Amino acid sequence: MGKVLIIGAGGVASVAVHKCCQYPEVFEEICIASRTLSKCDALKQKLDGGKTKIQTAQVDADNTDEVIALIEKFKPDVVLNLALPYQDLTIMDACLATGVHYVDTANYEPKDVAKFEYKWQWAYRERFEKAGLIALLGSGFDPGVTGVFSAYAQKHHFDEIRQIDIVDANAGDHGLPFATNFNPEINIREVSAKGSYFENGKFIETNPMSIKRVYNLPEIGPKDIYLLHHEEMESLALNIKGIRKIRFWMTFSQSYLTHLKVLEDVGMTSIEPILFEGREIIPLQFLKAVLPDPATLAPRTKGKTNIGCIFQGVKDGKEKTYYLYNVCDHQACYREVGSQAISYTTGVPAMIGTAMILTGKWNTPGVHNIEEFDPDPFMDMLNRFGLPWQESFQPELID
């Protein structure tokens, strides 16, 4: 049915490519492109021989002209951006220049400041509308599935949702003293930034990791959860009817937090350039280079993730609570596609969002967050492609 250019060849891209190949009636042909061609070729070698045709290419996603040239050569229907968030705008520019739809999993952020917001990408709305193109933002899990869950709850279970608590819990154990489960640079920028939550029409900022609760999650038990800022709160605050409060929570072990505090104290998490032996380096990028590659953690990671949304609202004049979540097993993911669950839970929805556009199920031009579309076909594909969802009508609430 279509051709997709996938930019990126890391852990998430590996999962997305595997999943595209499991759906050849929609993904007839894909091109995997990255700065490092050998990574693309390794992926192709793993999956060649199936019904989906695979080719590879080298591209510098920081260079719009290079991306344009590759799009013009391959002629995809959709570009799936699984590169770094810094590169979202250059790839969106290339899609506009060539008349191709766009999908990503994380909002743009500038390299020189850890600022997570949608304003830069929302500024492209009118241009994508006029071009008759779709830019689907945040088709991962969070953001992504959390937005689809919210749209599903709004459509089927509530007249008005008043509060959403998003909980991202990873009970996986890789056995190392300190490592991040996805790109270390992005991960550490995210968790060391100030937190925030939405309440009564405005965002309230908090000090990093200053608000903690303990929450008992299905299948993984009680975990320490910490309030963070996360980009989907920004779009959900606009798109969910009647919303008054949104919070985002993530689990961290005490060992992780202790290591992170020490690294912060000695300046290793800084994004300010420093001079080292006559060269300018960014400490966080150097730290990324010495930390384990998250892709290498997959064989050794055991345990499960639980990511979901706890909703509070009103249905037919009565108060209602509802919890939608997915539990994903690290070892099951590794057996299926060679990845851990963090990459899996992002790569599967990336493929599904792309499929929504290729099949025409989502076809409204413009720049859109995922909760703006009909959630039902996406929810069906979650069950079909490895991320089955579960629900509870009497969940424990977070105070």
NORSULNOR-V354567 format. One record per helix or strand of 3 or more residues. SS is the DSSP state (2 for helix, 1 for strand). FROM is the first residue (numbers start at 0). LEN is the number of residues. If there is no record, write none. Layout:
[[SS:FROM:LEN] [SS:FROM:LEN]]
This chain:
[[1:1:6] [2:10:11] [1:26:8] [2:36:11] [1:52:6] [2:63:11] [1:77:4] [2:84:14] [1:100:4] [2:118:4] [2:124:7] [1:133:4] [2:144:12] [1:159:11] [2:183:9] [1:194:5] [1:201:5] [1:211:6] [1:220:8] [2:231:8] [1:244:7] [2:253:12] [1:272:4] [1:278:4] [2:282:8] [2:293:7] [1:303:12] [1:317:12] [2:329:8] [2:340:18] [1:365:4] [2:369:3] [2:375:9] [1:388:4]]
